[in-house]
Every structure is written in structure tokens, then in C-alpha cells.
């Protein structure tokens, strides 16, 4: 294929199976950083979900067809490259929009801005498109599009003054707005205590019977540290512990003891749930589970996206401060980036930019498994794992969970209303396990699920797993 210079709006057929889109510009003092990215669009001209956005924080599409290769500098020219394997694109994808964004300035400060379309593994130049700009902070530089079964390339050159977020929003990407601190700060969440659930009698013939330890109360436990909580939070905790006790009683498991571990999805698509205070609310609701099952007043916690990170232990008496420091509104964003260490970090805080943006559940699962092995306990471990979907590492996740069958851990996954839960949703039906060590359910909006219903679903399988694991010699 012969290379050609293209003008704005021109198009040409692409007769190679894979291409590299190379964005280049001249380096210099005061030149903003430029980033290349790609949006995979369906027939309706929009992304199917946030996973169809490939950029610095999400460098590989789940299909493997589009990859952000990254930057390199050579003789005063900087390049950023996106690779597209046209053969591997899913059939639903009919366009790949190729974007550029300026970080720290406008494109009017950039000279030599050029898009090069390279074929044959990046070894041959197919086309070149030179662009001019003024106050724009983002560009649609070009697009690959399917026409009558054949891929073509069009030079677009459309500018935006709303940055990469503005481009992404136009094509259906969820972009979280900057929250107002007074309205959404997790240090002072606004919660409405649910109405008390009516008394529920245990079934006449429970499916599993776990007798309470000698000398232990049959009702809600008094947990270390709860007396230090603010009055309203302490009242909510007391009510919720009663509801957890009711859920356990339904399964003949009142008095059950367990170590509780919390895992929170921090991928970019979770931004809206963090900004609304939903995640802070979930943490407070899960604290009641830990308080009822484990009277030491502590809960281990992890967060994950591209990487997993252990959070400081959640001590019940420090819950308001823990929410402020470790469930951080505004730092869970599709567009966060970690070029420099964040200033003002408080002791124990995780720099969320280092956690990344993609879904890598298997890394969090592996870290929790390692912690349990290295810190044995006389009681089983219940992992409460929250994710909004976008699961794509099915094989790696399945390996971790199959290996964990012989360990004293029950994994309760909760889907928070998105989609594509992959193997987590299917694991109950997978054969070849001595015991079923995984539970899963999804809710459209966890904030609308009453506490009693949420606890019933969270604890529906854990007691029966304890019985099965005991018979199998795992406990």
C-alpha cells in the first residue's frame, strides 16, 4: 500500500489486517503532554460500556484487538501509539475513533501534530494527516470504519475544548462530575436508617444448624469500639446487627463466628457509586456484618482495579475516620492518572492512582488468599467482595477460586448493577469442586435494597458452606 498525505475529511481503504495509529508532535518548553486513545463504537455510534475506551488508564481492550502501546521520544519528537488488530475486533464494533488529548495546555501550543497510519506491524506508512489547532484540548484525529464489509480510514481533525472527558462523554462513556464536598463527602454521609424489619421466626427444619458457642448471647453482640461511634451511627449499627442476627437465625446459624474481609472495586466505572456515597454506605452496612460475626471490632479490607492494594484494618470505633480516609470521593475516576505521587497523603492511605483503572479481580483474590494463609484464625473467613462488573480475566479468576476450595474461605460476590460478571456469575454451576465455596448475586441499585434483604442474600450460602467444609475436613 502506497503512503499518501491526507486532508481533513479524506478517506482511503485499509488493505492490511492490523494497523498502528501513531500520533507525533515536537517536544519543547511549555508544550502540554499529548495522549492518544481509542473509542470502540457499535452500530449506534456509541460505546457499549466504559470498557470500550482504550487509553493510558485502560491500555488493553478486553478483546485484545485494541492496545495503547504508549509514548517514546526520539530526536525531539514525541510519539504516542494505539494498535488496532482489525481481524480481532468483535462483530458488534463498526468504528474505532482515534483521539488525542492535551494535558496541561491546548493544542495551539503544539507544533508538528501529525497522525501516521502504519501497516504491516508498524513497518510501512499507509497515510499521514497533519493537523492544526488553536484552543482545543482534545481532538478526534481520525477513525477506522467498516463500510460494506471493508475497513476504511478517514482523516477527521475535529477539535473539542472540553478535553478527553468531553470526547468520551459524547460517545457514551460515563464521566463522573466533580462532587460537591458538602453533598457527597464520605466523612459525613447522609443516611436514612431503614425501618426495623418485622420479627422472623426460624424455619421449623433449618437447612444447617451451627450451635452457638457456650456462654454467647443469642442476640446482637456488643462489639469492641462501638461505644465510640457517633450516636446516629451507633443506632444504625445496633439495628443492623439485629438484622444480621435475624438472617443468621433463619438458617439456624445464630452465634456463628467468622473473620470478615471486605474487598471494594475501585475501577473507573465505579466512580459514580463513590461520588454518590453509595460505597461509603455499603462499607457501613458491612461493618454490621463484621460486628455480629466477629466481636474483636476489626475487619480487613482491600481495594482493587488494575492492581490490588490492602487498606488499613477497619476498626469499628474508627469507622467515620476510616470512611473519610479510605473511601475517597473524587479519587475513583476513569481519568485519574498517576504521573506524580499525590501530595498530602495521610498515614495508611493508598494513592488510588497507583491502583489503576481496569478490572483485575484475580489479583485481589490472590492477596486475600495469601493473607489468610499467613494469618490463620480459629474461625472461617467470609469475604464480602463488591464489583460492578466488567470481569474479563475469567480463566485467572477461576484458577484462584478453584485453588481456594481447600481453604477456610467463603467468597461472597456482590454485583453492583453493571454487567459482565463473567465466571463469578457462573461459578456456582462449574463442576469439579468438593464444596461450593462461592456465592454470587447482583442488584440494580444496592442503595435501594433494604438492610434485611441485603443481609439475607449475603448470608444465604455461608452457613451451609461451613457445614459442607466441616464434613470435607476443610475446617
C-alpha positions in Angstrom: 0.0 0.0 0.0 1.4 3.4 -1.0 1.5 6.1 1.6 -0.5 9.3 1.0 -0.9 12.7 2.6 -4.5 13.2 3.6 -6.5 16.4 4.0 -9.4 16.8 6.5 -12.3 14.6 5.5 -10.4 12.4 3.1 -10.7 8.6 3.3 -8.9 5.6 2.0 -9.4 1.8 2.1 -7.3 -0.1 4.6 -5.9 -3.3 3.0 -3.8 -4.6 5.9 -5.1 -6.7 8.7 -3.6 -4.6 11.5 -2.6 -1.0 11.9 -0.8 1.3 14.3 -2.0 4.8 14.7 0.9 7.0 15.7 0.4 10.5 17.0 3.5 12.6 16.9 4.4 16.2 17.9 7.5 18.4 18.6 8.8 18.4 22.1 9.6 21.8 23.7 9.3 24.1 26.7 5.6 24.8 27.6 4.3 22.1 25.3 1.5 20.1 27.0 1.6 16.4 27.3 -0.4 14.7 24.5 -2.2 11.4 24.8 -3.6 9.1 22.2 -6.7 7.0 22.8 -9.4 5.0 21.0 -13.1 4.5 21.3 -14.7 1.3 20.0 -18.2 2.1 18.8 -21.2 -0.1 17.9 -23.7 0.5 15.1 -25.5 3.2 17.1 -22.3 5.3 17.2 -21.7 4.8 21.0 -19.6 2.6 23.2 -21.3 -0.5 24.7 -19.8 0.3 28.1 -16.8 2.0 29.6 -14.6 -1.0 28.7 -14.7 0.2 25.0 -12.4 3.1 25.8 -8.7 2.4 25.4 -6.3 5.0 26.8 -3.5 5.5 29.3 -5.5 4.2 32.3 -7.1 1.3 30.4 -4.5 0.3 27.8 -5.9 -3.0 26.6 -9.4 -3.8 25.3 -10.9 -7.0 26.7 -11.0 -8.4 23.2 -7.3 -7.8 22.8 -8.0 -6.1 19.5 -7.0 -2.5 20.5 -4.0 -1.7 22.6 -2.5 1.6 23.8 1.2 1.0 23.3 2.4 4.2 24.8 5.0 7.0 24.3 8.5 7.2 23.1 10.8 10.2 22.4 13.3 10.3 19.5 15.3 13.4 18.4 13.0 15.9 19.8 9.8 14.3 18.5 7.4 12.6 20.9 5.0 9.8 19.7 2.1 8.0 21.3 0.7 4.9 19.6 -2.5 2.9 19.5 -2.5 -0.5 17.8 -5.6 -2.0 16.2 -6.0 -5.6 15.0 -8.9 -5.4 12.6 -9.2 -9.2 12.5 -9.8 -9.4 16.2 -12.4 -6.7 16.6 -15.8 -8.0 17.8 -18.5 -8.2 15.2 -20.5 -5.6 17.1 -17.8 -2.9 16.6 -18.2 -0.9 13.4 -16.0 2.1 14.1 -12.8 2.8 16.0 -12.4 6.6 16.8 -8.8 7.7 17.2 -8.5 10.6 19.7 -5.8 12.9 21.1 -5.9 15.0 24.2 -3.7 17.7 25.7 -2.8 17.6 29.4 -1.6 20.9 30.8 -2.4 23.2 27.9 -4.1 23.4 24.5 -3.2 22.1 21.0 -2.4 25.7 20.0 0.8 25.2 22.0 1.7 22.1 20.0 3.7 22.1 16.7 4.1 19.3 14.2 1.0 17.5 15.3 0.7 14.6 12.9 -1.2 11.3 12.7 0.5 8.5 10.8 -1.3 5.3 9.9 1.1 2.4 9.8 0.5 -1.1 8.5 2.4 -4.5 8.4 3.2 -4.4 12.1 4.1 -0.7 12.0 6.8 -1.2 9.3 5.1 0.7 6.5 3.4 4.0 6.4 -0.1 3.9 4.9 -1.2 7.5 5.4 -0.2 10.8 7.0 -2.5 13.5 8.3 -1.1 16.9 9.6 -3.4 18.8 11.9 -3.6 22.5 13.1 -5.4 23.7 16.2 -5.9 26.7 18.5 -7.6 26.5 21.9 -8.8 22.8 21.6 -7.8 20.4 24.4 -8.9 17.3 22.6 -9.2 16.1 19.0 -10.8 13.3 17.1 -7.8 12.8 14.8 -9.2 10.1 12.6 -11.4 7.0 12.5 -11.4 3.4 11.2 -14.8 2.5 10.0 -16.5 -0.6 8.4 -18.2 0.0 5.1 -19.8 -2.8 3.1 -17.6 -5.4 4.8 -14.3 -3.4 4.2 -12.4 -1.3 6.7 -11.5 2.3 5.7 -9.7 5.2 7.4 -11.0 8.8 7.5 -9.0 11.9 8.5 -11.3 13.8 10.8 -9.5 16.6 12.7 -12.5 17.6 14.8 -11.5 19.7 17.9 -13.0 19.9 21.4 -12.4 22.4 24.1 -13.8 20.1 26.8 -10.8 17.7 26.9 -10.7 14.0 26.7 -13.7 13.7 29.1 -15.8 15.8 26.7 -15.0 13.5 23.8 -15.6 10.4 25.8 -19.0 11.7 27.1 -20.2 12.4 23.6 -19.7 8.7 22.7 -21.4 7.3 25.8 -18.6 7.0 28.4 -19.6 7.6 32.0 -17.7 10.6 33.3 -18.1 11.4 37.0 -18.7 15.1 37.7 -16.7 16.8 40.4 -18.8 16.2 43.6 -19.7 19.0 46.0 -17.9 18.2 49.2 -20.8 19.1 51.4 -23.1 16.8 49.4 -21.0 13.8 48.9 -18.1 13.7 51.2 -17.8 10.2 52.8 -16.6 11.8 56.1 -20.2 12.9 56.7 -22.5 10.7 54.7 -26.2 11.3 54.9 -28.0 8.0 55.6 -31.7 7.3 56.5 -31.9 4.4 58.9 -34.3 1.7 57.5 -37.4 0.8 59.2 -37.0 -2.2 61.6 -37.7 -5.5 60.0 -40.6 -7.5 61.5 -39.6 -10.4 63.7 -38.8 -13.5 61.6 -39.2 -16.9 63.1 -36.5 -19.5 62.2 -37.8 -22.3 59.9 -39.1 -25.4 61.6 -36.4 -27.5 59.9 -33.3 -25.4 59.2 -31.1 -26.5 56.3 -28.0 -26.2 58.5 -27.5 -26.0 62.3 -24.5 -24.3 63.7 -24.8 -24.2 67.5 -23.8 -21.0 69.3 -20.6 -21.2 71.4 -21.2 -21.7 75.1 -21.9 -18.5 77.1 -22.6 -16.4 74.0 -25.7 -14.3 73.7 -28.3 -15.4 71.2 -28.9 -11.8 70.1 -26.8 -9.0 68.7 -23.3 -8.9 70.1 -21.6 -6.0 71.9 -18.6 -5.2 69.8 -15.3 -3.6 70.8 -15.2 0.1 69.9 -18.9 0.7 69.0 -19.3 2.9 72.1 -17.0 5.5 70.5 -19.2 5.9 67.4 -21.4 9.0 66.9 -24.9 8.5 68.3 -26.7 8.2 64.9 -24.1 5.7 63.5 -24.2 3.7 66.7 -28.0 3.5 66.4 -27.8 2.3 62.8 -25.2 -0.3 63.8 -27.3 -1.6 66.6 -30.3 -2.0 64.3 -28.3 -3.6 61.6 -26.7 -6.1 63.9 -30.2 -7.2 64.9 -31.0 -7.7 61.3 -27.8 -9.7 60.7 -28.8 -11.8 63.7 -32.2 -12.4 62.1 -30.6 -13.5 58.8 -28.4 -16.0 60.7 -31.3 -17.2 62.8 -33.3 -18.0 59.6 -30.5 -20.5 58.8 -30.1 -21.9 62.2 -26.7 -20.2 62.5 -27.2 -17.6 65.2 -24.0 -17.3 67.2 -21.8 -18.2 64.2 -18.3 -16.7 64.4 -16.2 -15.7 61.4 -13.4 -13.4 60.3 -14.9 -10.9 57.8 -12.8 -9.4 54.9 -14.1 -6.6 52.7 -13.0 -6.1 49.0 -14.0 -3.0 47.1 -13.9 -2.4 43.3 -12.1 0.9 42.5 -12.2 0.6 38.7 -13.2 3.7 36.7 -16.8 2.6 36.2 -17.3 2.7 39.9 -16.8 6.5 40.1 -20.5 7.3 40.1 -21.1 5.0 43.1 -18.3 6.5 45.0 -19.4 10.1 44.3 -22.9 9.4 45.3 -21.8 8.0 48.7 -23.1 4.5 47.8 -19.7 2.8 48.5 -19.4 4.6 51.9 -22.9 3.3 52.7 -22.0 -0.2 51.7 -19.0 -0.2 54.0 -21.1 1.0 57.0 -23.6 -1.8 56.3 -20.9 -4.4 56.0 -19.4 -3.2 59.3 -22.5 -4.6 61.0 -21.9 -8.0 59.5 -18.3 -8.0 60.9 -19.6 -6.7 64.2 -22.1 -9.5 64.6 -19.8 -12.3 63.3 -16.5 -11.2 65.0 -16.5 -9.4 68.3 -12.9 -8.0 68.0 -14.3 -4.9 66.2 -11.9 -5.2 63.2 -12.3 -6.0 59.5 -9.6 -6.4 57.0 -10.1 -4.6 53.7 -8.7 -4.5 50.1 -9.3 -2.3 47.1 -8.6 -3.2 43.5 -8.6 -2.1 39.9 -5.6 -2.8 37.6 -3.7 -3.7 40.9 -4.9 -4.7 44.3 -3.9 -2.9 47.5 -4.6 -3.7 51.1 -6.3 -0.9 53.1 -5.7 -0.4 56.8 -7.9 -2.6 59.0 -11.3 -1.1 59.7 -11.7 -0.8 63.4 -15.3 -0.3 64.3 -14.7 2.6 66.7 -12.8 4.5 64.0 -15.4 3.9 61.2 -16.2 7.6 60.5 -12.5 8.4 60.1 -11.9 5.2 58.0 -14.6 6.3 55.6 -13.0 9.7 55.2 -9.5 8.4 54.6 -10.2 5.2 52.6 -13.4 5.7 50.7 -12.4 8.8 48.9 -14.8 10.7 46.7 -13.2 12.2 43.6 -10.2 9.9 43.5 -12.1 7.0 41.9 -12.3 8.3 38.3 -11.9 7.0 34.8 -9.5 9.8 34.1 -7.2 9.7 37.2 -3.6 9.4 36.4 -0.5 8.7 38.4 2.4 10.5 36.8 3.5 12.1 40.1 3.0 10.9 43.7 -0.1 12.6 45.2 0.7 15.3 47.7 -1.0 15.4 51.1 -1.3 11.7 51.7 -2.2 10.8 55.3 -0.7 7.8 57.0 -2.1 4.5 55.7 -3.8 6.0 52.7 -3.4 4.2 49.3 -2.8 6.5 46.3 -5.7 5.4 44.2 -3.9 6.4 41.0 -1.4 3.6 41.6 -4.3 1.1 41.7 -5.2 1.9 38.1 -8.5 1.6 36.3 -9.2 -1.9 34.9 -10.8 -4.9 36.5 -8.3 -7.4 37.8 -10.3 -9.3 40.4 -7.8 -12.2 40.5 -5.1 -10.0 42.0 -7.3 -9.1 45.0 -8.4 -12.7 45.4 -4.7 -13.9 45.4 -3.8 -11.3 48.0 -6.7 -12.2 50.3 -5.8 -15.9 50.0 -2.2 -15.1 50.9 -3.3 -13.1 53.9 -5.5 -15.9 55.2 -2.7 -18.5 54.8 -0.2 -16.3 56.6 -2.6 -15.3 59.4 -4.5 -18.4 60.4 -7.6 -18.0 62.5 -9.7 -20.4 64.6 -12.8 -19.4 62.7 -13.6 -19.4 59.0 -13.2 -16.3 56.8 -16.1 -14.7 55.0 -15.0 -12.4 52.1 -17.5 -9.8 51.0 -16.4 -8.8 47.5 -18.1 -5.9 45.7 -17.7 -5.3 42.0 -19.8 -3.5 39.3 -18.8 -6.0 36.6 -16.6 -5.7 33.5 -15.0 -9.0 34.5 -12.7 -10.3 31.8 -9.9 -12.3 33.5 -12.2 -15.4 33.7 -9.5 -18.0 33.4 -7.3 -16.4 36.1 -10.2 -15.8 38.4 -11.4 -19.4 38.1 -7.9 -20.7 38.8 -7.7 -18.7 42.0 -11.2 -19.7 43.2 -10.7 -23.4 42.4 -7.4 -23.4 44.3 -9.2 -21.7 47.2 -11.7 -24.6 47.5 -9.5 -26.3 50.1 -9.0 -23.2 52.1 -11.2 -22.0 55.0 -12.6 -19.1 53.0 -16.1 -18.4 51.6 -16.3 -15.9 48.8 -19.5 -13.9 48.6 -19.5 -11.7 45.5 -22.0 -8.9 45.1 -22.6 -7.3 41.7 -23.4 -3.6 41.8 -25.7 -3.1 38.9 -23.5 -3.0 35.8 -22.9 -6.2 33.7 -20.4 -8.8 32.5 -19.7 -10.6 35.8 -18.2 -13.5 33.8 -17.1 -16.5 35.8 -18.2 -15.0 39.1 -21.8 -15.4 37.9 -21.2 -18.9 36.5 -19.0 -20.4 39.2 -21.9 -22.0 41.1 -22.5 -24.3 38.1 -18.9 -25.2 37.5 -18.2 -28.9 38.3 -15.1 -30.5 39.9 -15.2 -28.9 43.4 -15.6 -30.8 46.7 -17.5 -27.9 48.1 -19.2 -24.8 46.7 -17.0 -22.0 48.1 -18.5 -19.1 46.1 -21.8 -17.2 46.2 -22.9 -14.5 43.8 -25.9 -12.2 43.4 -26.3 -8.8 41.6 -28.5 -5.8 42.4 -29.6 -3.0 40.2 -29.1 -0.4 42.9 -27.7 -1.5 46.2 -28.8 1.7 47.9 -32.4 0.8 47.4 -32.1 -2.7 48.8 -33.4 -2.8 52.4 -30.8 -3.9 55.0 -32.8 -7.1 56.0 -32.9 -8.2 52.3 -29.3 -7.4 51.7 -28.2 -9.4 54.8 -30.4 -12.3 53.9 -28.8 -12.6 50.5 -25.2 -12.0 51.8 -25.6 -14.8 54.3 -27.7 -17.3 52.4 -24.9 -19.7 51.5 -22.2 -19.1 54.1 -23.7 -21.3 56.8 -24.3 -24.3 54.5 -20.7 -23.9 53.2 -19.5 -24.2 56.8 -21.3 -27.4 57.2 -20.0 -28.8 53.9 -16.5 -27.6 54.6 -16.6 -29.2 58.0 -17.6 -32.6 56.6 -14.9 -32.3 53.9 -12.2 -31.7 56.6 -11.5 -28.2 55.2 -12.5 -26.6 58.5 
